[in-house]
Amino acid sequence: MKKTFYYLLTIMITLGMSQPTTAQQRRYLNEGWTFGEVRLPNRYPAVVPGVVHTDLMRQGLIDNPYIGLNERGVQWVDKEDWIYETTFQMTDNLSDYAHIDLCFDGLDTYADVYLNDTKIIEANNMFRQWRTSVKSLLKSDKNVLRVYFHSPVKIDMPKWEQHPHLYGAANDQSENGGLLDRKLSVFARKAGYHYGWDWGPRLVTSGIWRDVYLEAWNDIRISNVHLRQRDVNARKAVVTDVVEVEADHDIDNAVITVIDKGNSRNLSTKKCKLHKGTNTIPVEFTIKNPRLWWCNGLGKPELYTLTTNISVNGRQMAKTENRIGLRSVKLIMEPDADGNRQFYFTLNGVPVFAKGTNYIPQDNFLTDVTPERYRQTLQDAILANMNMIRVWGGGIYENDLFYDLCDEMGLMVWQDFMFACSTYPAEGAWLENVRQEAIDNIRRLRNHPSIILWCGGNECMDAWYNWGW
């Protein structure tokens, strides 16, 4: 009888100490939010992802600014501070993980984030992703997550007052916002068109505009995968899968495997040692006679789904999937016979006659753009025989879905960094903020075959050299 008791006790202890069955888990926190003006006690239901203006419209507190002269009646919104709040419970299967990170894919724009009354994030860039460890702050019962949005006008007005009239911003409709000639948009890392443009209204938003979630993991996590296409032609595609791995301790016998999911075949396997901290490990493979990615009009935009898997002692510890199109792109800028500098692209060695359009955001309220609207807009470009689309620098680095659709449809993307028709205070903390913005978005988007060029801002150069600035 005693042996049976001790045997059962051993099993219970073992199970109690066992780790979760999945190496990584994500829990979205998009539900149960309320919002309100900081200086007033009223709180209302909010939709996340979303922005203040759309939440105010849902509650009947402002009229639709797209109708008549209603735009004038909502200019007070960007002068106020706003607060968003939600509560959530921890689940047993989440709290058992060794690491739990809180992640915001988009905060618009100046925001302080508090978890259980502890400030954990000070955001100052709409285009960046924010991630921080919160394991030690989480409670088993009621967790309070609060986001305090500072008025972008109140934050940036002092910056303008230090440098009045120094930075040009031709399309900033400061007068419509009651700011006279105080063009503040250049100081904020925020979509420029929110401050007005020659084609749209001035609606300066705030809000949790992309997903918020908890990400839990044990031992290791894959923080990024970069599929570098080193040599691609009709005979072979030489690719390096650069895997960035975060480990919480040294691991001697990790195995990285790259699999072509569509054909269920192993492309490469590499044994490696992981050190505590961030590890960058290249895994090279070759695909013979690859199905190449072509733009609209030249061929089919073939795609591969590649799985990167990390195992230790035969146990899967982390996995991620990336879709890729194999292609070679070059920008040709050689002088022609008349001495003029050429400017065209070759795709898989074939010169491309680029036919396309300038793409601006489809709405001032970005979370109102549905997947159906994205698909219809890009399908219209295909039906108009376009093969290239430029993501304009006065808007946003678009949602993943936008680039997924361009990959599928064979639309080449000329990708601007977010600068347009302005000069900017490119120094100090502002410049470092932009550097991190570039890192976040290049890492997020660089595996998309549709993106063939990153552009620093031709409109800014034109303004400096040709507009008398």
C-alpha positions as CSV (number, residue, x, y, z in Angstrom):
1,M,0.0,0.0,0.0
2,K,2.9,2.4,0.9
3,K,4.6,1.7,-2.5
4,T,1.4,2.5,-4.3
5,F,1.0,5.8,-2.4
6,Y,4.6,6.9,-3.1
7,Y,4.3,5.9,-6.7
8,L,1.1,8.1,-7.1
9,L,2.8,11.0,-5.2
10,T,5.8,10.8,-7.6
11,I,3.5,11.0,-10.6
12,M,1.6,14.0,-9.1
13,I,4.9,15.9,-8.4
14,T,6.2,15.1,-11.9
15,L,3.1,16.4,-13.5
16,G,3.0,19.5,-11.3
17,M,6.6,20.3,-12.4
18,S,6.1,19.6,-16.1
19,Q,6.1,22.4,-18.6
20,P,3.2,23.3,-20.9
21,T,2.7,21.0,-23.8
22,T,3.4,23.8,-26.4
23,A,6.7,25.6,-26.4
24,Q,5.1,29.0,-27.2
25,Q,1.6,30.4,-26.8
26,R,-0.1,33.7,-27.7
27,R,-3.2,35.2,-26.0
28,Y,-4.8,38.3,-27.5
29,L,-6.1,41.0,-25.2
30,N,-8.3,42.9,-27.7
31,E,-11.5,42.4,-25.7
32,G,-13.2,44.2,-22.8
33,W,-11.7,47.7,-23.3
34,T,-13.2,51.0,-22.1
35,F,-12.1,54.5,-22.9
36,G,-12.6,58.1,-22.0
37,E,-11.1,61.6,-21.6
38,V,-8.6,61.7,-18.9
39,R,-10.0,64.8,-17.3
40,L,-13.6,63.5,-17.2
41,P,-15.0,60.5,-15.2
42,N,-17.1,59.0,-18.0
43,R,-16.0,55.7,-19.5
44,Y,-17.4,54.0,-22.5
45,P,-17.0,50.7,-24.3
46,A,-14.1,50.7,-26.8
47,V,-13.1,48.6,-29.8
48,V,-9.5,47.4,-30.0
49,P,-7.8,47.6,-32.5
50,G,-9.3,51.0,-33.1
51,V,-8.9,54.8,-32.5
52,V,-10.5,57.4,-30.4
53,H,-12.6,58.9,-33.3
54,T,-14.3,55.7,-34.2
55,D,-15.0,54.9,-30.5
56,L,-16.5,58.4,-30.1
57,M,-18.7,57.8,-33.2
58,R,-19.9,54.5,-31.9
59,Q,-21.1,56.1,-28.7
60,G,-22.8,59.0,-30.6
61,L,-20.4,61.5,-29.0
62,I,-19.2,63.0,-32.3
63,D,-20.7,63.1,-35.8
64,N,-19.2,61.3,-38.7
65,P,-16.4,63.8,-39.8
66,Y,-16.6,62.6,-43.4
67,I,-20.1,64.2,-43.8
68,G,-20.6,67.9,-44.6
69,L,-18.6,70.2,-42.3
70,N,-18.4,67.8,-39.4
71,E,-14.6,67.7,-39.7
72,R,-14.5,71.1,-38.1
73,G,-16.5,69.9,-35.1
74,V,-14.0,67.2,-34.1
75,Q,-10.8,69.2,-34.0
76,W,-10.9,69.2,-30.2
77,V,-10.2,65.5,-30.1
78,D,-6.5,65.7,-30.7
79,K,-6.1,68.4,-28.0
80,E,-7.3,65.9,-25.2
81,D,-5.5,63.1,-23.4
82,W,-7.3,59.7,-23.6
83,I,-7.2,56.6,-21.4
84,Y,-8.0,53.0,-22.4
85,E,-8.3,50.2,-19.9
86,T,-9.1,46.5,-19.7
87,T,-8.9,43.7,-17.1
88,F,-8.0,40.1,-17.7
89,Q,-7.5,36.9,-15.8
90,M,-4.5,34.7,-16.0
91,T,-5.0,31.1,-17.1
92,D,-3.1,28.2,-15.6
93,N,-1.7,27.0,-18.9
94,L,-0.3,30.5,-19.5
95,S,1.1,31.2,-16.1
96,D,3.1,28.0,-16.1
97,Y,5.4,29.4,-18.8
98,A,8.9,30.7,-17.7
99,H,8.6,33.9,-19.8
100,I,5.6,36.1,-20.6
101,D,5.9,39.2,-22.8
102,L,3.3,41.9,-23.4
103,C,3.3,43.0,-27.0
104,F,1.7,45.9,-28.8
105,D,1.9,45.8,-32.6
106,G,0.8,49.5,-32.9
107,L,0.2,52.4,-30.5
108,D,-0.8,55.7,-31.9
109,T,1.3,57.6,-30.9
110,Y,2.4,59.0,-27.5
111,A,1.3,56.4,-25.0
112,D,2.3,55.3,-21.5
113,V,1.3,51.7,-20.7
114,Y,0.7,50.5,-17.2
115,L,0.2,46.9,-16.0
116,N,-1.2,46.7,-12.4
117,D,-0.2,50.4,-11.9
118,T,3.4,49.8,-13.0
119,K,4.6,51.8,-16.0
120,I,6.1,49.3,-18.5
121,I,6.2,51.1,-21.9
122,E,6.6,54.8,-23.0
123,A,5.7,54.7,-26.7
124,N,6.5,57.6,-29.0
125,N,6.2,56.1,-32.5
126,M,3.1,54.9,-34.3
127,F,5.1,52.8,-36.6
128,R,7.0,50.7,-34.0
129,Q,6.2,47.5,-32.2
130,W,6.5,47.4,-28.4
131,R,7.4,44.4,-26.4
132,T,8.4,44.0,-22.7
133,S,8.6,41.1,-20.1
134,V,5.7,41.2,-17.6
135,K,5.9,37.8,-15.9
136,S,6.8,39.3,-12.5
137,L,3.9,41.8,-12.7
138,L,1.1,39.4,-13.5
139,K,-1.4,38.3,-10.9
140,S,-3.5,35.1,-11.0
141,D,-6.7,37.1,-10.5
142,K,-7.5,40.5,-11.8
143,N,-4.9,42.2,-14.0
144,V,-5.5,45.8,-15.0
145,L,-3.9,47.0,-18.3
146,R,-4.1,50.8,-18.9
147,V,-2.9,52.9,-21.8
148,Y,-2.7,56.7,-21.4
149,F,-2.6,58.5,-24.7
150,H,-1.1,62.0,-24.6
151,S,-2.4,64.6,-27.0
152,P,0.1,64.8,-29.9
153,V,-0.6,68.5,-30.1
154,K,0.3,69.1,-26.5
155,I,3.4,66.9,-26.7
156,D,4.7,68.5,-29.9
157,M,3.8,72.1,-29.5
158,P,6.8,72.9,-27.3
159,K,9.1,71.4,-30.0
160,W,7.7,73.7,-32.6
161,E,8.0,76.7,-30.3
162,Q,11.8,76.0,-30.0
163,H,12.2,75.9,-33.8
164,P,9.3,78.0,-35.4
165,H,9.2,77.9,-39.2
166,L,12.4,75.8,-39.4
167,Y,10.8,72.7,-40.9
168,G,8.6,72.7,-43.9
169,A,5.4,70.7,-44.0
170,A,3.4,71.9,-47.0
171,N,0.4,69.7,-46.6
172,D,0.0,70.0,-42.8
173,Q,-3.5,71.7,-42.4
174,S,-2.6,73.3,-39.0
175,E,-5.0,76.2,-39.7
176,N,-7.9,73.7,-39.9
177,G,-6.8,72.3,-36.5
178,G,-6.9,75.8,-34.9
179,L,-3.1,75.9,-34.6
180,L,-2.5,78.8,-37.1
181,D,0.8,78.1,-38.9
182,R,2.2,75.7,-36.3
183,K,2.9,72.7,-38.4
184,L,3.6,70.0,-35.8
185,S,3.4,66.9,-38.0
186,V,7.2,66.7,-38.7
187,F,7.9,66.2,-35.0
188,A,5.7,63.1,-34.5
189,R,6.5,59.7,-35.9
190,K,2.9,59.3,-37.0
191,A,1.1,59.0,-40.4
192,G,1.6,62.4,-42.0
193,Y,-1.8,62.5,-43.7
194,H,-3.5,62.4,-40.3
195,Y,-2.6,66.1,-40.1
196,G,-4.4,66.8,-43.4
197,W,-3.2,66.6,-47.0
198,D,-4.3,68.2,-50.3
199,W,-6.6,65.2,-50.9
200,G,-7.9,64.5,-47.4
201,P,-9.1,65.9,-44.0
202,R,-7.3,66.7,-40.8
203,L,-8.1,63.9,-38.3
204,V,-5.3,63.4,-35.9
205,T,-6.0,60.0,-34.2
206,S,-4.9,58.3,-31.0
207,G,-5.5,54.6,-30.1
208,I,-4.4,51.0,-29.9
209,W,-4.5,50.6,-33.7
210,R,-3.0,47.1,-34.0
211,D,-3.2,43.9,-31.9
212,V,-2.2,43.6,-28.3
213,Y,-1.3,40.2,-26.8
214,L,0.6,38.2,-24.3
215,E,3.3,35.9,-25.7
216,A,4.5,33.1,-23.4
217,W,7.5,30.9,-24.0
218,N,10.0,28.4,-22.4
219,D,13.7,28.0,-22.9
220,I,13.9,29.5,-26.4
221,R,11.9,31.5,-28.9
222,I,12.5,32.4,-32.6
223,S,12.4,36.2,-32.6
224,N,13.0,36.6,-36.4
225,V,13.7,34.7,-39.6
226,H,15.4,36.4,-42.6
227,L,15.3,34.4,-45.8
228,R,18.2,35.9,-47.7
229,Q,18.1,35.1,-51.4
230,R,21.7,35.0,-52.4
231,D,21.6,33.6,-55.9
232,V,18.3,32.9,-57.8
233,N,17.9,31.8,-61.4
234,A,15.9,29.2,-63.3
235,R,18.4,26.5,-62.4
236,K,18.8,27.0,-58.7
237,A,17.9,29.2,-55.7
238,V,20.5,29.6,-53.0
239,V,18.9,30.8,-49.8
240,T,20.2,31.4,-46.3
241,D,17.7,31.1,-43.6
242,V,19.1,33.5,-40.9
243,V,17.4,32.4,-37.7
244,E,17.4,34.8,-34.7
245,V,16.9,32.8,-31.5
246,E,16.5,34.1,-28.0
247,A,17.6,31.5,-25.3
248,D,17.3,31.8,-21.5
249,H,20.2,29.4,-20.9
250,D,23.0,27.7,-22.8
251,I,21.9,24.8,-24.9
252,D,24.5,22.5,-26.4
253,N,22.5,20.2,-28.8
254,A,19.9,22.3,-30.6
255,V,18.9,21.2,-34.2
256,I,17.5,23.7,-36.7
257,T,15.5,22.2,-39.6
258,V,14.1,24.0,-42.6
259,I,11.2,22.3,-44.4
260,D,9.4,23.0,-47.6
261,K,5.9,22.7,-46.2
262,G,4.2,22.3,-49.6
263,N,6.3,19.3,-50.6
264,S,7.0,18.0,-47.1
265,R,10.7,17.8,-47.8
266,N,13.6,18.7,-45.6
267,L,15.7,21.4,-47.2
268,S,18.4,21.7,-44.5
269,T,19.4,20.6,-41.0
270,K,22.0,22.2,-38.8
271,K,23.2,21.3,-35.3
272,C,24.3,24.2,-33.2
273,K,25.0,25.5,-29.7
274,L,22.8,28.2,-28.3
275,H,24.2,30.7,-25.8
276,K,22.1,32.6,-23.3
277,G,20.8,35.7,-25.0
278,T,20.3,36.4,-28.7
279,N,21.8,34.0,-31.2
280,T,22.0,34.5,-35.0
281,I,22.4,31.3,-36.9
282,P,22.6,31.0,-40.7
283,V,21.2,27.8,-42.3
284,E,21.9,27.5,-46.0
285,F,20.0,25.5,-48.6
286,T,19.5,25.2,-52.3
287,I,16.3,24.5,-54.3
288,K,17.0,23.1,-57.7
289,N,14.8,24.2,-60.7
290,P,12.8,26.6,-58.5
291,R,9.3,27.9,-59.4
292,L,10.1,31.6,-59.7
293,W,8.0,34.5,-58.6
294,W,6.9,36.7,-61.4
295,C,5.0,40.0,-61.5
296,N,1.6,40.5,-63.1
297,G,1.9,40.1,-66.9
298,L,5.2,38.2,-66.9
299,G,4.2,35.0,-65.3
300,K,2.8,33.3,-62.2
301,P,3.8,34.6,-58.7
302,E,4.9,31.3,-57.3
303,L,5.2,31.0,-53.5
304,Y,6.8,28.6,-51.1
305,T,5.9,28.1,-47.4
306,L,9.0,27.3,-45.4
307,T,8.9,26.0,-41.8
308,T,11.9,26.8,-39.5
309,N,11.9,24.3,-36.6
310,I,14.2,24.1,-33.5
311,S,14.4,20.9,-31.5
312,V,16.4,19.8,-28.5
313,N,16.9,16.1,-27.8
314,G,14.1,15.3,-30.3
315,R,11.6,17.7,-28.7
316,Q,10.3,20.6,-30.7
317,M,11.0,23.8,-28.8
318,A,10.1,26.6,-31.3
319,K,8.7,26.8,-34.8
320,T,7.7,29.5,-37.3
321,E,6.5,29.6,-40.9
322,N,7.3,32.1,-43.6
323,R,6.0,32.4,-47.1
324,I,8.5,33.4,-49.8
325,G,8.7,33.9,-53.5
326,L,12.0,33.1,-55.2
327,R,13.1,35.9,-57.5
328,S,16.1,38.0,-58.5
329,V,15.5,41.8,-58.7
330,K,17.9,44.5,-59.9
331,L,17.6,48.2,-60.3
332,I,19.4,49.4,-63.5
333,M,20.7,52.9,-63.4
334,E,23.3,52.9,-66.2
335,P,23.7,55.8,-68.7
336,D,22.0,55.1,-72.1
337,A,23.4,55.9,-75.5
338,D,22.4,59.6,-75.2
339,G,24.0,60.0,-71.8
340,N,20.7,59.9,-69.8
341,R,20.6,57.8,-66.7
342,Q,18.3,54.8,-67.1
343,F,15.9,53.7,-64.3
344,Y,14.2,50.4,-64.6
345,F,14.0,47.0,-62.9
346,T,14.9,43.5,-64.1
347,L,12.9,40.6,-62.6
348,N,14.6,37.2,-63.0
349,G,16.8,38.8,-65.6
350,V,13.9,40.2,-67.6
351,P,13.5,44.0,-68.0
352,V,10.2,45.2,-66.6
353,F,8.1,48.0,-68.0
354,A,6.6,49.2,-64.7
355,K,2.9,50.2,-64.7
356,G,1.4,51.2,-61.5
357,T,0.1,53.7,-59.0
358,N,0.7,55.6,-55.8
359,Y,-1.1,54.0,-52.9
360,I,-2.3,56.1,-50.1
361,P,-4.1,54.7,-47.0
362,Q,-7.7,53.9,-47.8
363,D,-9.1,55.6,-44.7
364,N,-8.1,58.1,-42.0
365,F,-9.3,55.5,-39.5
366,L,-7.0,52.7,-40.4
367,T,-8.9,50.0,-38.5
368,D,-11.9,50.5,-40.6
369,V,-10.1,49.1,-43.7
370,T,-11.4,45.5,-43.9
371,P,-9.6,42.6,-45.6
372,E,-12.3,42.8,-48.3
373,R,-11.4,46.4,-49.0
374,Y,-7.7,45.5,-49.3
375,R,-8.4,42.7,-51.7
376,Q,-10.8,44.7,-53.9
377,T,-8.3,47.6,-54.1
378,L,-5.4,45.5,-55.1
379,Q,-7.5,43.4,-57.5
380,D,-8.6,46.6,-59.2
381,A,-4.9,47.4,-59.8
382,I,-4.4,43.9,-61.4
383,L,-7.5,44.4,-63.6
384,A,-6.0,47.7,-64.7
385,N,-2.9,45.8,-65.9
386,M,-0.7,47.2,-63.2
387,N,2.4,45.4,-62.0
388,M,3.8,47.8,-59.4
389,I,2.3,49.8,-56.5
390,R,4.1,52.4,-54.4
391,V,3.3,52.5,-50.7
392,W,3.5,56.3,-50.1
393,G,5.6,57.8,-47.3
394,G,2.8,60.0,-45.9
395,G,0.8,57.0,-44.7
396,I,1.9,53.8,-42.9
397,Y,4.0,50.7,-43.3
398,E,1.0,48.7,-44.4
399,N,-0.6,45.7,-42.6
400,D,0.8,42.2,-43.3
401,L,-2.3,41.4,-45.3
402,F,-1.5,44.1,-47.8
403,Y,1.9,42.6,-48.7
404,D,0.5,39.0,-48.5
405,L,-2.0,40.0,-51.2
406,C,0.7,41.7,-53.3
407,D,2.8,38.5,-53.1
408,E,-0.2,36.4,-54.2
409,M,-1.2,38.8,-57.1
410,G,2.2,39.5,-58.4
411,L,2.2,43.2,-57.6
412,M,5.7,44.6,-57.1
413,V,5.9,47.1,-54.2
414,W,8.0,50.3,-54.1
415,Q,8.1,50.8,-50.4
416,D,8.6,54.3,-49.0
417,F,9.9,54.9,-45.5
418,M,7.4,57.2,-43.8
419,F,8.6,60.6,-45.0
420,A,6.7,62.9,-47.5
421,C,6.7,66.5,-48.7
422,S,8.4,67.7,-45.5
423,T,11.8,68.4,-43.9
424,Y,12.4,66.8,-40.5
425,P,14.4,67.3,-37.3
426,A,16.8,64.5,-38.1
427,E,19.0,64.5,-35.0
428,G,19.3,63.2,-31.5
429,A,16.5,61.2,-30.0
430,W,14.3,61.7,-33.1
431,L,16.8,60.1,-35.3
432,E,17.3,57.1,-33.0
433,N,13.5,56.7,-32.9
434,V,13.5,56.5,-36.7
435,R,16.3,54.0,-36.7
436,Q,14.3,51.7,-34.5
437,E,11.3,52.2,-36.7
438,A,13.2,51.1,-39.7
439,I,14.5,48.0,-37.9
440,D,11.0,47.0,-36.8
441,N,9.5,47.3,-40.2
442,I,12.3,45.9,-42.3
443,R,12.4,42.8,-40.0
444,R,8.6,42.5,-40.3
445,L,8.4,42.8,-44.1
446,R,11.7,41.8,-45.7
447,N,10.7,38.3,-46.6
448,H,7.9,39.5,-48.9
449,P,8.9,38.9,-52.5
450,S,6.7,41.7,-53.7
451,I,8.9,44.4,-52.0
452,I,11.5,45.3,-54.6
453,L,12.7,48.7,-53.4
454,W,12.9,50.7,-50.1
455,C,12.8,54.4,-50.8
456,G,14.0,57.1,-48.4
457,G,11.7,59.8,-49.5
458,N,11.9,61.3,-53.0
459,E,9.3,64.0,-52.2
460,C,11.6,65.3,-49.4
461,M,14.5,65.6,-51.8
462,D,12.3,67.3,-54.3
463,A,11.1,69.8,-51.7
464,W,14.7,70.6,-50.6
465,Y,16.2,71.0,-54.1
466,N,13.2,72.2,-56.2
467,W,10.6,73.8,-54.0
468,G,12.7,76.6,-52.6
469,W,13.1,75.0,-49.1
